[in-house]
Amino acid sequence: MASADTETETTDVCIVGAGPVGLALAFKLEELGLSVTLVEMGAGGATDDAGAGGIEFTNGHHAASIAMSRPGIGGASALWGGRCVTFDDIDLQKRDHVPFSGWPISHEELRRHYPEALTFLNCNAAEPAFEAIDVSDHGVDTNALERWSRSPDLGPVYGEQLKASKRIRLVNTIVTGITLDGSGGRVEGLTTYRAGQESQITARTFVLAGGGLENARLLLALRERRPEALGGMSGPLGRFYQGHLTGYIAVLQFDRPRIASHFAFNVDDENYVFRRRLQIVPEIQAEEGLLNCVFWIDAISVADPAHASGALSLIYLFLKMFGLYRRLSNGLAPTAKGPENIDRRQHWRNIRADRRLVFDLFGSLLNMLERRIEPWRTLINPKGRYLLRYHAEQVPNPESRVHLQQGGAGRQAALVVDYQVVEQDVSSVLKSHEILDTWLRRTGLGRLEYLHDAAQRQQAVLSQAFDGYHQIGLSRMSDTPDDGVTDANCRVHGIGNLYLAGSGLFPTGGHANPTLPAVALALRLAEHLFEKLKRQ
């Protein structure tokens, strides 16, 4: 790899951004025999970020910049937990109850790249073996799968490979602008800024892979200079901003506590971590007008007597009495209603009422010891009570958007983010819980116990609505320029050699964390670029 802060030779492809998507794209293009310039702020050392624009958030639903992005090789993977989830077929389909839904590609065009994407993200691509739950009612899928990366931070994993590359040159700088030719139909180069100096990077083809917000910033700045480009000032660019709603509004009480082991963290035959979740099947989603949503169990902290286990209460009181709880708890789990609601008297009531206390105590201590050694393990509750976390799709909303604020600090204009949560997002979460509760009771698996009165649940969901990590939809794919920013091959409408990569392309987000699908889409893009440049 040449570290080329001053080199100006033209490569086949210039990629802006060395996060998971940019790295996967660069290495795939290298494998296919193309030369790559990879641009990343902070790559190979500190960068003067005086050229970078700021971000202003208009409400409290969005994460701060420091929590959602990280300069350097690997990018935000340094902040990523490692959850890898595939899309469902329904996520890419046109759904009557989801406005602006429907992708210009089929799920099969992504699905064939999942194995390679999983391998790149240090996950096992094989389907883990599992014992199915025997239920006659299949309205809820009990085997919705999430895989976990063994090494989520990709910088240390791929840094040496990047250094050894003969076809990828790394440029440590900030991209501040896109220069088009006179016709407006091709990119001539990118304007970059470092150490008080501006320069240009040229290439045959350009790919913006800097994340949904930063891609949108560069494209919005381009449209400021070329108002007729990118769908015009009222076009789809910078709109349809989506993330996911997640949180807790209920406890799941299993009627048979041992069933929880099916939904706990497990390891496959190659020692990769995975977990099964609950998901309402597509047919019922369509029938009930639901957005896609998945549920999984999270343990209730031993400090919270809502777990109803005398054994866990006894363990907590012992640890608390000897000042060991904070040192040994290892962040065991969240509480149902916040730590301020912990009632020590209820712990004693749990102990007195628990006829299986002695039997459960041994298993609980063993489980906690396992968690000290392997912190990813689920804290098993002998009473079968768990917080039920939801992770839900948002509806594409053109008023959920970003725009530029002129006069912002740095060489880039400040980005103003108005990330919105609408009534359909919230009502779908509530309805999904109701359907799941009915199914649990009908099948005899359990029931939900809500943490809030019915009148308070909508506000509880809205209060927990907080994202900005997933950055979906700001430069969506579409068949026509009126409906989106790029075509089915991720090429910006009207500009022959400018492409995008990342979750900003997704017209809809489904329930899946976007890293795996975004990497799969980047691998598909690499094949397209190879074929296109080979023809040229």
C-alpha positions as CSV (number, residue, x, y, z in Angstrom):
1,M,0.0,0.0,0.0
2,A,1.2,3.4,-0.9
3,S,0.3,6.1,1.7
4,A,-0.3,8.8,-0.9
5,D,-1.0,12.2,0.6
6,T,0.7,13.9,-2.4
7,E,0.4,11.3,-5.2
8,T,-1.9,12.3,-8.0
9,E,-2.0,9.3,-10.3
10,T,-5.4,8.3,-11.5
11,T,-6.6,4.9,-10.1
12,D,-9.6,2.9,-11.3
13,V,-11.8,3.6,-8.3
14,C,-11.5,6.2,-5.5
15,I,-13.4,5.3,-2.3
16,V,-14.2,7.9,0.3
17,G,-14.5,6.2,3.7
18,A,-12.6,3.2,5.2
19,G,-15.3,1.9,7.5
20,P,-16.7,-1.6,7.1
21,V,-18.3,-0.8,3.8
22,G,-15.4,1.1,2.3
23,L,-12.9,-1.6,3.3
24,A,-15.0,-4.5,2.0
25,L,-15.4,-2.6,-1.3
26,A,-11.7,-1.8,-1.6
27,F,-10.5,-5.4,-0.9
28,K,-13.0,-6.8,-3.3
29,L,-12.0,-4.4,-6.1
30,E,-8.3,-5.3,-5.3
31,E,-9.2,-9.0,-5.6
32,L,-10.8,-8.3,-9.0
33,G,-7.6,-6.6,-10.2
34,L,-8.6,-3.0,-10.0
35,S,-6.5,-0.2,-8.5
36,V,-8.0,1.8,-5.6
37,T,-7.5,5.1,-3.8
38,L,-8.9,4.8,-0.3
39,V,-9.6,8.2,1.4
40,E,-10.1,8.3,5.2
41,M,-9.7,11.1,7.7
42,G,-7.3,10.0,10.4
43,A,-5.9,7.0,8.4
44,G,-2.3,6.3,9.3
45,G,-2.1,9.1,11.8
46,A,-3.8,12.3,13.1
47,T,-5.5,14.6,10.7
48,D,-6.2,18.3,11.1
49,D,-10.0,18.2,11.1
50,A,-10.5,21.9,10.7
51,G,-12.0,21.3,7.3
52,A,-14.7,19.0,8.7
53,G,-18.2,20.4,9.1
54,G,-20.2,20.2,12.2
55,I,-23.6,18.6,12.9
56,E,-26.6,20.3,14.6
57,F,-29.4,18.1,15.9
58,T,-32.9,19.5,16.1
59,N,-34.3,17.1,18.7
60,G,-33.3,14.5,21.3
61,H,-33.9,11.4,19.2
62,H,-30.4,11.4,17.6
63,A,-27.1,10.2,18.9
64,A,-24.2,12.6,19.2
65,S,-21.4,12.6,16.6
66,I,-18.9,11.1,18.9
67,A,-21.1,8.1,19.5
68,M,-21.9,7.3,15.9
69,S,-18.7,7.8,13.9
70,R,-15.0,7.3,14.3
71,P,-12.2,8.5,12.0
72,G,-9.5,6.0,10.9
73,I,-9.3,2.6,9.4
74,G,-12.3,0.5,10.4
75,G,-14.4,3.7,11.0
76,A,-17.4,3.1,13.2
77,S,-16.7,-0.6,13.5
78,A,-14.7,0.5,16.6
79,L,-18.1,1.4,18.1
80,W,-20.1,-1.5,16.7
81,G,-21.2,-4.3,18.9
82,G,-20.8,-6.9,16.1
83,R,-24.5,-7.9,15.5
84,C,-24.9,-9.4,12.0
85,V,-28.4,-9.8,10.7
86,T,-29.7,-10.5,7.2
87,F,-32.7,-8.8,5.6
88,D,-36.0,-10.6,5.1
89,D,-37.6,-10.9,1.6
90,I,-40.4,-8.6,2.8
91,D,-38.0,-5.8,3.5
92,L,-37.2,-5.2,-0.1
93,Q,-40.7,-5.7,-1.4
94,K,-43.4,-3.0,-2.1
95,R,-45.8,-3.1,0.8
96,D,-49.1,-1.3,0.6
97,H,-49.1,-0.3,4.2
98,V,-45.5,1.1,4.1
99,P,-45.4,4.3,2.0
100,F,-42.3,4.8,-0.2
101,S,-41.4,1.1,0.2
102,G,-39.9,-1.2,-2.4
103,W,-36.4,-1.6,-3.6
104,P,-35.2,-1.6,-7.3
105,I,-33.4,-4.9,-6.6
106,S,-34.6,-8.2,-5.3
107,H,-33.4,-9.8,-2.0
108,E,-31.7,-12.5,-4.0
109,E,-29.3,-10.0,-5.4
110,L,-28.1,-9.3,-1.9
111,R,-28.5,-12.8,-0.5
112,R,-25.8,-14.3,-2.7
113,H,-23.3,-11.9,-1.1
114,Y,-24.2,-12.7,2.5
115,P,-21.7,-15.5,3.0
116,E,-18.8,-13.4,1.8
117,A,-20.0,-10.4,3.8
118,L,-20.3,-12.6,6.9
119,T,-16.8,-13.9,6.4
120,F,-15.4,-10.4,6.0
121,L,-17.1,-9.3,9.2
122,N,-15.6,-12.2,11.1
123,C,-18.8,-14.2,11.4
124,N,-19.7,-17.8,10.6
125,A,-21.7,-17.9,7.5
126,A,-23.0,-21.4,8.2
127,E,-26.5,-21.9,9.8
128,P,-26.0,-23.0,13.4
129,A,-27.6,-26.2,14.6
130,F,-30.6,-25.7,16.9
131,E,-33.5,-27.6,18.5
132,A,-36.7,-26.1,17.3
133,I,-39.6,-25.2,19.6
134,D,-42.6,-27.4,19.0
135,V,-45.6,-25.2,18.5
136,S,-48.6,-25.7,16.3
137,D,-49.2,-22.0,15.7
138,H,-46.5,-20.6,13.4
139,G,-47.7,-17.0,13.4
140,V,-44.4,-16.1,15.2
141,D,-41.0,-17.3,14.0
142,T,-39.0,-18.5,17.0
143,N,-35.8,-19.0,15.0
144,A,-35.1,-15.5,13.7
145,L,-31.3,-15.5,13.7
146,E,-28.6,-13.0,14.6
147,R,-24.9,-13.8,14.3
148,W,-22.1,-12.0,16.2
149,S,-18.7,-11.0,14.9
150,R,-15.8,-12.5,16.6
151,S,-13.7,-9.3,16.0
152,P,-16.1,-6.3,15.4
153,D,-13.3,-3.7,15.3
154,L,-12.1,-4.0,11.7
155,G,-9.2,-1.6,12.0
156,P,-6.8,-3.9,13.8
157,V,-8.1,-6.9,11.8
158,Y,-7.5,-5.4,8.3
159,G,-4.8,-2.8,9.0
160,E,-1.9,-5.1,8.1
161,Q,-3.7,-6.4,5.0
162,L,-4.2,-2.8,3.8
163,K,-0.5,-2.0,4.4
164,A,0.5,-5.1,2.3
165,S,-1.7,-4.2,-0.6
166,K,-0.1,-3.4,-3.9
167,R,-3.3,-2.0,-5.5
168,I,-4.8,0.1,-2.7
169,R,-3.2,3.5,-1.8
170,L,-4.4,5.2,1.3
171,V,-4.9,9.0,1.5
172,N,-5.2,10.6,4.9
173,T,-7.3,13.7,4.3
174,I,-10.8,15.2,4.4
175,V,-13.0,15.3,1.3
176,T,-14.7,18.7,1.1
177,G,-16.2,18.8,-2.3
178,I,-17.0,17.1,-5.6
179,T,-16.0,18.7,-8.9
180,L,-18.1,17.9,-12.0
181,D,-17.2,18.4,-15.6
182,G,-18.8,21.1,-17.7
183,S,-21.7,18.9,-18.7
184,G,-22.4,18.0,-15.1
185,G,-22.5,14.3,-16.1
186,R,-19.2,13.2,-14.7
187,V,-17.0,13.7,-11.7
188,E,-13.6,15.2,-12.6
189,G,-12.1,15.0,-9.1
190,L,-12.6,15.4,-5.4
191,T,-11.4,18.4,-3.4
192,T,-9.6,17.5,-0.3
193,Y,-8.2,19.5,2.7
194,R,-5.4,18.7,5.0
195,A,-3.0,20.8,7.1
196,G,-4.3,24.0,5.6
197,Q,-3.8,22.9,2.0
198,E,-6.4,22.0,-0.7
199,S,-5.7,19.4,-3.3
200,Q,-7.5,17.2,-5.9
201,I,-7.9,13.5,-6.2
202,T,-8.7,12.0,-9.6
203,A,-9.9,8.5,-10.6
204,R,-11.9,6.8,-13.3
205,T,-14.8,6.2,-10.9
206,F,-15.7,7.5,-7.4
207,V,-17.6,5.9,-4.6
208,L,-18.8,7.7,-1.5
209,A,-18.8,5.3,1.5
210,G,-18.4,7.7,4.4
211,G,-21.7,6.9,6.1
212,G,-25.3,8.1,5.4
213,L,-24.8,11.6,6.9
214,E,-21.4,12.3,5.4
215,N,-22.4,11.0,2.0
216,A,-25.5,13.3,2.2
217,R,-23.3,16.3,3.3
218,L,-21.1,16.0,0.2
219,L,-24.0,15.5,-2.2
220,L,-26.0,18.4,-0.7
221,A,-23.0,20.6,-1.1
222,L,-22.7,19.6,-4.7
223,R,-26.4,20.4,-5.2
224,E,-25.9,23.8,-3.7
225,R,-23.5,24.5,-6.6
226,R,-25.5,22.7,-9.2
227,P,-29.2,23.2,-8.2
228,E,-30.4,21.2,-11.1
229,A,-28.5,18.1,-10.1
230,L,-29.5,15.3,-7.8
231,G,-33.3,15.7,-8.2
232,G,-33.3,19.5,-7.6
233,M,-33.7,21.4,-4.4
234,S,-37.0,19.6,-3.5
235,G,-35.8,16.2,-4.5
236,P,-35.3,13.0,-2.4
237,L,-31.7,13.7,-1.4
238,G,-31.3,14.1,2.3
239,R,-34.8,12.9,3.0
240,F,-36.4,9.6,4.3
241,Y,-34.0,9.5,7.2
242,Q,-34.6,6.2,9.1
243,G,-33.1,4.2,12.0
244,H,-34.6,1.7,14.3
245,L,-36.8,2.0,17.4
246,T,-35.5,-0.1,20.3
247,G,-36.2,-0.5,24.0
248,Y,-38.4,-2.3,26.6
249,I,-42.0,-1.9,27.4
250,A,-42.7,-5.4,28.8
251,V,-41.3,-8.4,30.7
252,L,-41.6,-11.8,29.0
253,Q,-42.7,-14.5,31.4
254,F,-42.1,-18.0,30.1
255,D,-44.5,-20.6,31.5
256,R,-41.7,-23.1,31.1
257,P,-38.5,-21.4,32.2
258,R,-36.2,-23.8,30.4
259,I,-37.5,-22.5,27.0
260,A,-35.4,-19.4,27.6
261,S,-32.3,-21.4,26.7
262,H,-33.5,-21.4,23.1
263,F,-33.3,-17.6,23.0
264,A,-30.2,-17.2,25.0
265,F,-26.8,-16.5,23.5
266,N,-25.2,-19.7,22.3
267,V,-22.1,-20.8,20.4
268,D,-22.1,-22.8,17.2
269,D,-19.8,-25.7,16.3
270,E,-17.0,-23.3,15.3
271,N,-17.4,-21.3,18.6
272,Y,-19.1,-18.3,17.0
273,V,-21.8,-16.6,19.1
274,F,-25.4,-16.5,17.8
275,R,-28.9,-15.9,19.2
276,R,-32.5,-16.7,18.2
277,R,-35.2,-14.1,18.5
278,L,-39.0,-13.9,18.1
279,Q,-40.5,-12.3,14.9
280,I,-44.0,-12.0,13.6
281,V,-44.2,-13.7,10.3
282,P,-44.5,-11.7,7.0
283,E,-48.1,-12.8,6.3
284,I,-49.4,-11.4,9.6
285,Q,-47.2,-8.3,9.2
286,A,-49.0,-7.6,5.9
287,E,-52.5,-8.5,7.3
288,E,-52.1,-6.3,10.4
289,G,-50.2,-3.5,8.6
290,L,-47.1,-3.8,10.7
291,L,-43.6,-2.6,10.2
292,N,-40.9,-5.3,10.6
293,C,-39.9,-5.9,14.2
294,V,-37.9,-8.5,16.1
295,F,-37.8,-9.3,19.8
296,W,-35.2,-10.9,22.0
297,I,-34.8,-11.6,25.7
298,D,-32.5,-9.6,28.0
299,A,-31.9,-10.6,31.5
300,I,-33.2,-8.5,34.4
301,S,-30.4,-7.4,36.7
302,V,-30.0,-9.4,39.9
303,A,-30.4,-6.0,41.6
304,D,-34.0,-5.7,40.4
305,P,-36.4,-7.8,42.4
306,A,-38.7,-7.8,39.3
307,H,-36.9,-11.0,38.3
308,A,-39.0,-12.7,41.1
309,S,-36.2,-15.2,41.8
310,G,-35.3,-15.9,45.5
311,A,-31.9,-17.2,44.4
312,L,-31.0,-14.1,42.4
313,S,-32.3,-11.8,45.2
314,L,-30.1,-13.7,47.7
315,I,-27.1,-13.4,45.5
316,Y,-27.7,-9.6,45.1
317,L,-28.2,-9.0,48.8
318,F,-25.0,-10.9,49.6
319,L,-22.9,-9.0,47.1
320,K,-24.4,-5.7,48.2
321,M,-23.8,-6.4,51.9
322,F,-20.1,-7.1,51.3
323,G,-19.6,-4.3,48.8
324,L,-19.0,-6.7,45.9
325,Y,-21.9,-6.0,43.7
326,R,-20.4,-3.3,41.5
327,R,-17.1,-5.1,41.2
328,L,-18.5,-8.5,40.4
329,S,-21.8,-7.8,38.6
330,N,-20.0,-7.1,35.3
331,G,-23.0,-5.0,34.1
332,L,-25.2,-8.1,34.5
333,A,-28.3,-6.6,33.0
334,P,-30.6,-3.5,32.9
335,T,-33.4,-3.0,35.4
336,A,-37.0,-3.0,34.4
337,K,-37.9,0.5,35.5
338,G,-34.5,2.1,36.4
339,P,-32.2,1.6,39.4
340,E,-34.1,4.2,41.5
341,N,-37.0,1.8,41.7
342,I,-35.2,-1.1,43.3
343,D,-37.0,-2.2,46.5
344,R,-34.9,-4.2,48.9
345,R,-38.0,-5.4,50.8
346,Q,-39.2,-7.0,47.6
347,H,-35.9,-9.0,47.5
348,W,-36.7,-10.4,50.9
349,R,-40.3,-11.3,49.7
350,N,-38.7,-13.1,46.7
351,I,-36.5,-15.1,49.1
352,R,-39.3,-16.1,51.5
353,A,-41.7,-17.1,48.7
354,D,-39.2,-19.2,46.7
355,R,-39.6,-22.9,47.4
356,R,-36.9,-23.8,45.0
357,L,-34.3,-21.3,46.3
358,V,-31.7,-23.8,47.4
359,F,-32.0,-25.8,44.1
360,D,-31.9,-22.6,41.9
361,L,-29.1,-21.0,43.9
362,F,-26.5,-23.5,42.7
363,G,-27.4,-23.1,39.0
364,S,-27.5,-19.3,39.3
365,L,-24.1,-19.1,40.9
366,L,-22.7,-21.4,38.2
367,N,-24.3,-19.3,35.5
368,M,-22.8,-16.1,37.0
369,L,-19.4,-17.7,37.2
370,E,-19.7,-18.6,33.5
371,R,-20.5,-15.0,32.7
372,R,-17.3,-13.8,34.6
373,I,-15.4,-16.0,32.2
374,E,-17.5,-15.4,29.1
375,P,-19.4,-12.1,29.6
376,W,-21.5,-12.6,26.4
377,R,-23.5,-15.4,28.1
378,T,-27.1,-14.7,29.0
379,L,-27.9,-14.4,32.7
380,I,-30.5,-17.2,33.1
381,N,-33.4,-16.5,35.4
382,P,-34.7,-19.7,37.0
383,K,-38.2,-18.1,37.1
384,G,-38.2,-17.5,33.4
385,R,-38.7,-13.8,33.5
386,Y,-36.8,-11.5,31.1
387,L,-37.0,-8.0,29.7
388,L,-38.3,-8.1,26.1
389,R,-36.3,-5.9,23.8
390,Y,-37.8,-4.8,20.5
391,H,-35.9,-3.6,17.5
392,A,-38.3,-2.2,15.0
393,E,-38.4,-0.7,11.5
394,Q,-39.3,2.9,10.8
395,V,-41.5,4.0,8.0
396,P,-39.8,6.1,5.3
397,N,-40.8,9.7,6.0
398,P,-39.7,12.4,3.5
399,E,-39.9,15.0,6.3
400,S,-37.3,13.1,8.4
401,R,-34.3,14.8,6.8
402,V,-31.0,16.6,6.8
403,H,-30.0,19.9,5.1
404,L,-27.0,22.2,5.0
405,Q,-26.6,25.2,7.2
406,Q,-24.6,27.9,5.5
407,G,-21.9,29.5,7.5
408,G,-20.9,26.4,9.5
409,A,-17.4,25.9,10.8
410,G,-14.8,24.4,8.6
411,R,-14.5,23.9,4.8
412,Q,-17.8,22.0,4.9
413,A,-21.1,23.5,5.7
414,A,-22.7,22.4,9.0
415,L,-25.3,19.6,8.6
416,V,-28.7,20.1,10.3
417,V,-30.3,16.8,11.2
418,D,-34.1,16.5,11.8
419,Y,-34.5,12.8,12.5
420,Q,-38.2,12.2,13.2
421,V,-40.2,9.4,14.8
422,V,-43.9,9.3,13.6
423,E,-47.1,7.8,14.9
424,Q,-46.9,4.8,12.6
425,D,-43.5,3.9,14.0
426,V,-44.8,3.8,17.5
427,S,-48.2,2.2,16.9
428,S,-46.6,-0.6,15.0
429,V,-44.3,-1.4,18.0
430,L,-47.4,-1.5,20.3
431,K,-49.5,-3.6,18.0
432,S,-46.6,-6.0,17.5
433,H,-46.4,-6.5,21.3
434,E,-50.1,-7.2,21.4
435,I,-49.9,-9.8,18.7
436,L,-46.9,-11.5,20.3
437,D,-48.6,-11.6,23.7
438,T,-51.7,-13.2,22.2
439,W,-49.5,-15.8,20.5
440,L,-47.5,-16.6,23.6
441,R,-50.7,-17.2,25.6
442,R,-52.4,-19.2,22.8
443,T,-49.4,-21.5,22.5
444,G,-48.8,-21.9,26.2
445,L,-45.3,-20.5,26.0
446,G,-45.8,-17.5,28.2
447,R,-47.2,-14.0,28.4
448,L,-46.1,-10.4,28.5
449,E,-46.3,-8.2,31.6
450,Y,-46.2,-4.6,30.6
451,L,-44.0,-2.1,32.5
452,H,-46.5,0.8,31.9
453,D,-50.2,1.3,32.0
454,A,-51.9,1.2,28.5
455,A,-52.2,5.0,28.4
456,Q,-48.4,5.4,29.0
457,R,-47.0,2.9,26.6
458,Q,-47.0,5.1,23.5
459,Q,-45.0,7.7,25.4
460,A,-42.7,5.0,26.7
461,V,-41.9,3.9,23.1
462,L,-41.4,7.5,22.0
463,S,-39.2,8.3,25.0
464,Q,-36.9,5.4,24.1
465,A,-36.8,6.2,20.3
466,F,-33.1,7.1,19.8
467,D,-30.9,6.3,16.8
468,G,-28.4,7.9,14.4
469,Y,-26.1,4.9,14.3
470,H,-27.8,3.3,11.3
471,Q,-28.3,6.3,9.0
472,I,-30.7,4.7,6.5
473,G,-32.5,6.2,3.5
474,L,-30.8,9.6,3.0
475,S,-29.6,8.7,-0.5
476,R,-32.1,5.9,-1.4
477,M,-31.9,3.7,-4.4
478,S,-34.7,4.0,-7.0
479,D,-35.8,3.3,-10.5
480,T,-36.2,7.0,-11.3
481,P,-34.5,10.3,-10.2
482,D,-37.8,11.5,-8.9
483,D,-37.9,8.7,-6.3
484,G,-34.3,8.4,-5.2
485,V,-30.7,9.4,-5.5
486,T,-29.1,6.3,-7.2
487,D,-30.1,3.6,-9.6
488,A,-30.2,-0.1,-8.9
489,N,-26.4,-0.3,-9.4
490,C,-25.8,2.4,-6.7
491,R,-24.8,5.0,-9.4
492,V,-26.0,8.5,-8.7
493,H,-28.8,9.4,-11.2
494,G,-27.4,11.7,-13.9
495,I,-23.7,11.3,-13.0
496,G,-21.9,8.6,-14.9
497,N,-19.0,7.8,-12.6
498,L,-20.3,8.6,-9.1
499,Y,-21.5,5.8,-6.9
500,L,-22.6,5.4,-3.3
501,A,-22.2,2.6,-0.8
502,G,-23.7,2.1,2.7
503,S,-27.0,2.0,4.5
504,G,-28.0,5.5,3.1
505,L,-28.9,3.6,0.0
506,F,-31.6,1.5,1.7
507,P,-35.1,2.7,0.7
508,T,-36.4,0.8,3.8
509,G,-34.5,-0.5,6.8
510,G,-36.4,-3.6,8.0
511,H,-35.5,-4.7,11.5
512,A,-31.9,-5.7,10.6
513,N,-28.8,-3.9,11.9
514,P,-27.5,-2.5,8.6
515,T,-23.8,-3.4,8.7
516,L,-24.1,-6.9,7.1
517,P,-26.6,-5.9,4.3
518,A,-24.5,-2.8,3.6
519,V,-21.4,-4.8,3.2
520,A,-23.2,-7.3,1.0
521,L,-24.5,-4.4,-1.2
522,A,-20.9,-3.1,-1.5
523,L,-19.7,-6.5,-2.7
524,R,-22.4,-6.4,-5.3
525,L,-21.3,-2.9,-6.3
526,A,-17.7,-4.2,-6.6
527,E,-18.7,-6.8,-9.2
528,H,-20.7,-4.1,-11.1
529,L,-17.7,-1.7,-11.2
530,F,-15.4,-4.4,-12.3
531,E,-17.6,-5.4,-15.3
532,K,-18.2,-1.7,-16.2
533,L,-14.6,-0.7,-16.1
534,K,-13.5,-3.9,-18.0
535,R,-15.9,-2.9,-20.8
536,Q,-14.5,0.6,-20.9
